[in-house]
Amino acid sequence: MMRVAHVIVHGDRSSAPLRGIDQIRGVFIWRIDEDSVKDIKRLNPDYTIESVKKTYPSTITIDVHPQVPGAYLAIDNGYLLLSTEGIVLEKTRKKPDSTYPIITFYQRIPFSTYLVGQEIEANEIRDTLYFLALIKQVVKKRVDSIDIVSYNMLGLYTSNKAFFFSSEKKRDTQRWQFEEAVKQFRRDGTSYKVLDVRFDKPIVKF
């Protein structure tokens, strides 16, 4: 009858069990579609569902990886905990502790706009989360605060350094310039206070 009898999950599931599997079993395999995948994503905000593959007559294979918390976004009367991929992991009205930095955003976002599991729409916020992960990887320092002043000014601040990026410039170009500059400073033993890669050439303040 080609109903789903086997669901195989690949990937790291250490953060939480994958929910929604039982609702797939017994369904005609040809009825598993994009809406089915959306349901699984909605039930599992802690994970990215990379792919859902059908193997006829009766097997579904799901590839996943866990979402990594990145920062809180301050919104009207509350906060959203966002993953580094821009997924809402938590929604709260209480001011969070200092585990993750808080993003201050120049636009007003009502508390009712997003639900847990949804993806943030603003490119500036998604870009900022991307650069936040980059700083942690390359500089290996904690980012204490984040201020998105405009589409062209994404500011991320550690205890003694400031980094500026832009949503108007390609991520890859900014990443390359940032990595090369940090490598050079490290080789030379140069201490710097500001690294700004928003323009054609990086701007550095010492």
C-alpha positions in Angstrom: 0.0 0.0 0.0 3.1 2.2 0.1 2.4 3.6 3.6 5.3 5.0 5.6 6.6 2.1 7.9 10.2 3.3 8.6 11.4 6.8 9.6 15.2 7.1 9.7 16.8 10.2 11.3 20.4 11.2 10.5 22.3 13.8 12.4 23.0 15.0 16.0 19.9 14.7 18.1 21.5 15.3 21.5 19.7 18.5 22.3 16.2 17.0 22.3 14.1 14.2 20.7 12.8 14.8 17.2 9.1 15.4 17.5 6.4 14.7 14.9 7.7 11.3 13.7 4.7 9.4 14.8 2.4 11.5 12.7 4.3 10.4 9.5 4.1 6.7 10.1 1.2 5.1 8.4 0.7 8.0 5.9 0.8 7.2 2.2 4.4 8.0 1.2 3.3 9.9 -1.8 1.4 12.3 0.5 4.6 13.4 2.3 5.1 16.9 0.9 6.4 20.4 1.8 3.5 20.9 4.2 4.6 17.7 6.1 8.1 19.1 6.3 6.9 22.4 7.6 4.9 20.6 10.3 8.1 18.8 11.4 10.1 22.1 11.4 7.4 23.8 13.4 7.5 21.1 16.1 11.3 21.1 16.3 12.6 24.7 16.5 15.8 23.3 18.1 16.7 21.6 14.8 17.3 22.5 11.2 15.6 19.9 8.9 18.1 19.7 6.1 16.3 17.3 3.9 13.4 14.8 3.9 13.9 11.9 1.4 11.5 9.3 0.2 12.6 5.7 -0.5 9.8 3.7 -2.0 7.9 1.8 -1.0 7.8 2.7 2.7 10.9 4.6 4.1 11.4 8.3 5.0 14.9 9.6 5.8 15.2 12.9 7.6 18.6 14.7 7.9 18.9 17.2 10.8 21.3 19.3 12.7 20.8 21.2 16.0 20.2 24.9 16.1 22.8 26.8 18.0 21.6 29.8 20.2 23.2 33.0 19.1 21.7 36.1 20.7 18.5 37.6 22.1 16.6 40.2 20.0 15.0 43.0 22.0 11.4 43.5 20.8 8.3 45.4 22.2 7.7 44.1 25.7 10.0 41.1 25.4 12.8 39.2 23.8 13.4 36.5 21.2 16.2 34.0 21.6 17.5 33.5 18.0 19.7 30.7 16.7 22.8 31.6 14.5 20.6 30.7 11.6 17.8 33.2 12.5 15.3 30.7 14.0 13.2 31.8 17.0 14.1 29.3 19.8 12.5 31.0 22.7 10.1 33.9 23.3 9.9 35.6 26.7 8.8 38.8 28.4 11.5 38.6 31.0 14.8 40.3 30.6 17.3 37.4 29.9 20.5 36.8 31.8 23.9 37.5 30.2 24.4 34.0 28.6 23.9 35.5 25.1 24.3 39.1 23.9 21.2 41.2 23.3 20.5 42.7 19.8 19.1 46.3 19.8 17.3 46.8 16.4 16.4 50.1 14.9 12.9 48.9 13.8 10.0 48.2 16.1 8.9 44.6 16.2 5.7 43.8 18.1 5.7 40.9 20.5 3.0 39.1 18.5 5.0 39.1 15.2 6.9 35.8 15.7 6.3 32.4 17.1 8.9 29.9 18.3 10.1 28.0 15.2 9.7 30.8 12.8 12.6 32.4 10.9 13.4 36.1 11.3 12.7 38.0 8.1 15.0 41.0 8.5 18.2 40.5 6.5 20.1 42.8 8.9 19.3 40.5 11.8 20.2 37.3 9.9 23.5 38.9 8.7 24.3 40.0 12.2 23.9 36.5 13.6 26.2 35.2 10.8 28.9 37.7 11.7 28.4 37.0 15.4 29.3 33.3 14.7 32.2 34.5 12.6 33.7 36.7 15.4 33.4 33.8 17.9 35.2 31.5 15.4 37.9 33.8 14.3 38.6 36.2 17.2 37.5 33.7 19.8 36.1 36.4 22.1 32.7 36.8 23.6 30.4 39.5 22.0 28.8 41.4 24.8 26.3 43.6 22.9 25.0 44.2 19.4 23.5 47.3 17.9 21.9 47.3 14.5 21.7 51.0 13.7 20.7 50.7 10.0 20.9 48.4 7.0 24.5 49.5 6.6 25.7 49.5 10.2 25.8 46.3 12.2 27.8 46.9 15.3 29.1 44.0 17.4 31.1 44.8 20.6 33.4 42.7 22.8 34.9 44.0 26.1 37.6 45.9 24.2 36.9 45.8 20.5 34.2 46.9 18.0 33.4 45.3 14.7 31.3 46.8 12.0 29.6 45.0 9.1 26.9 45.8 6.5 23.9 44.2 4.9 24.6 46.1 1.7 27.9 44.3 1.0 28.3 40.6 0.2 28.8 38.4 3.2 31.7 36.4 1.6 33.6 39.6 0.8 33.3 40.9 4.3 34.2 37.5 5.8 37.4 37.3 3.7 38.5 40.8 4.6 37.7 40.2 8.2 39.6 36.9 8.4 42.6 38.3 6.5 42.8 41.4 8.7 42.6 39.4 12.0 45.2 36.9 10.7 47.6 39.8 9.9 47.1 41.4 13.3 47.8 38.1 15.0 51.0 37.5 13.0 52.2 41.1 13.6 51.1 41.1 17.3 49.2 44.3 16.5 46.6 45.5 19.0 43.5 47.2 17.5 40.2 48.6 18.8 38.0 48.8 15.8 37.7 46.7 12.6 35.2 48.0 10.0 34.7 46.0 6.8 31.7 47.9 5.4 33.6 49.7 2.7 35.9 48.8 -0.2 38.9 48.5 2.1 38.8 47.6 5.8 39.1 50.5 8.2 41.1 49.9 11.4 41.5 52.0 14.5 44.2 51.4 17.0 
